């Protein structure tokens, strides 16, 4: 069983998948940083100096000065500003992955279509060479 598990882990596609997960996690971190540190501050500025990372609704009914104050008090809160930031990160990451896969598929060589060397006889449905004038199975001359 250990030998089979070792073979499973060493197979090329498993290693490729692991590398893909690691690369994907690192890429997601970069996109999240891009959104939180580069995209959201100007968006917040355009919307009247709104800090999205500090938008929340405290569920205990009390007023808090910041999200840190809510967390320090241990109060339950809906952190909708962080949610908006995460949704924008997801959309950007999805779009970038879409572009990446689209360009990868373009670079991948398409399989050349090979012309069929056989056709089906209309009478007996057996496969016969395309150049055949008469079906070798049933003698049909209308092939």
Order of alpha helices (4+ residues) and beta strands (2+ residues): alpha-alpha-alpha-beta-alpha-beta-alpha-beta-beta
